């Protein structure tokens, strides 16, 4: 090998790299695979760094964001479908519903202490006495053939849309490809 003016050798040599997930190893050898030296030190080593993070955290956040946006869109479509009938019965129902998470002094109608029903003959107290949980309401709507207030139907569907879930979880019978739900016999 020849010497240049900077006390560095010019010539043929090999550089070997070993790139891993959290390290890089390197070595410089001649044609006979002898490790070369520079300024008295062997030219080989390793650089360690923190392991890279996979995208699972970001993917989970993105999935949650999309799921919540889709749920919000489903509920807005449900409100549009029920708006005409509900507004005939109670023009402030949706306003109260949207402001249900606010303190009373922050609501549009500061005098109304009820969240859902503010009729003279039917209030939230009557609703909760009749239907302690939304599942009682859903059960009544399924089994009672009498006409119901459209707000009650809306609340039951709102609950279904909000917590609808899915059935394709890992390990379930429905997760296998090509398998369909069978009709009960």
Secondary structure, DSSP 8 states (H G I E B T S, - for coil): -EE-TTS-EES--EEEEEE-SSEEEEEEE-TT--B-EETTEESEEEEE------THHHHHHHHHHHHHHHHHHHHHHHHHHHHHHHHHH-TTHHHHHHTTTS-GGGSSSTT---SS-B-SS-BHHHHHHH-SSHHHHHHHHHH--S---HHHHHHHHHHHHHT---S--TTSGGGSTT-------
